[in-house]
Amino acid sequence: MELAIRIQIKELPEGVFPASSDELSGLVAQGRSLAETLEIARDVERSAPRVFDTGRLFADFRVHGFEFGRQAAGSHEIWFDPTTNRYTTVPSHSGAMPEGTLRAILKQAGIDPDSFLQF
């Protein structure tokens, strides 16, 4: 799967092209040409750990038939899919969730991670 992110590239008087992105923290690339800078930025993006917004996860869970069940311990929630009779525990704190955590939650929920991540 390939993601699209916005990057900002500008040409400096020294003839180099630095790039950065507000959408991917830590993406900083610089090349001697626009093409070289884009290639370096793609490599950086591919190697960066992916994170996902928790709020979006809850909306997507509803699309997949899950309903909020109850508040669990601390900052976690129990979600339930009445058609499959599956429960899954989801952290409800704000901010980003690492891809590995998301994949584990999706596996517990019986949702194919690759199809879910294409939404």
N, C-alpha and C positions, 0 to 999 in steps of 0.2 A: 504494500500500500504506500502511496506517495501523498504527502501532505503539502499544502500550499501555505506558505507564510510570506508576509510582506517584509522586504528588507530595504534599507536605505543605503544607497551607494552614491558617493560623490567623488569627483576627480579633484585631487589636490594639485597645487602648482608643481610639486615634485614629480608628477606623472604617475602616481599610484592611486589606486581605487579602494579606499577603505569601505567596509560594509558592516552594518549592525542591524539588529531587529528588536523592536519593542515586544514582539510576540514570542520570541524565544530567548530567554535570558541566557547570556553567555555567548550568543552568536556574535563573534567579531572575526572578520576576515579581511584580508588585504592582498591585492594582486597587482601585477604590473599592467594588466589590461582588464577590461570589463569582463571578458570571458573567463579569464583566470580567477578573478574575484568570485564570480558566480560558481565556478567549479569548487573552489575552496569552501564557500558558504554551504554548498550542498553536502560536502563531506562533513562539515561541522554539524549540520542539522541532522544527518543520519546517525552520527555518533552521540548526539545529545540524548539524555534520558527524557522520555516523554512523560508529561503529566496531564491530568484531566481535571476539569472543573467539577467539583462535587455537586453543585446545583444543576448542572447539565445532566449528570448521572441520574438524579431523581426524576427529571422530566423524561429521560429516555427509558427509565424503568417503567414508568406509567405507560409509555407507548408499547412496551413489551408485555403488558398485562399485569404488572405488579401493582400492589396497593400497599400503602403505609399500614403496617400492623400495629406497632407500638414502639415506645421509646425503650431502649435497652440501657445497659449500664453506661454511665458517662456520656460521651458524645457519639453514641452509636444508636442506630435505628434498626428495627426488624421489619423487613418487607416480605410480603406474601403474594404468591401467584395462585389464585383460586383454581385456575384451569389445570395446573400441574401439581398443585398441593405442595409447592416448594417454598421454603423460607430461606432468606439470606440476611446476614447482618452487614450493615453498611455504616462506615464512619460518617458522621454528619457535621464534622467541623468544617468551617469555611476554608476556602483556598484550594490548592491543587492536591491531586492524588496521584502517586506514582503509578506507572503503567502496570507494574507487577501486582500491586494491590488490586487494581481494577480487574485484571485478568483472573485473580483468585476469586473475587466476588462474583464475576460472571460465571466462572466454572461452578461455584456453589449454587448459583441461580439456574444452571442448566442452559445458559445462553452462550452460543458460539462467540468467543471474543473477537475473532476476525470480522464476522458479519456485523457485530455490534459497533466496532470501531470504524466501520465504513459510513456510519450515519453522520 
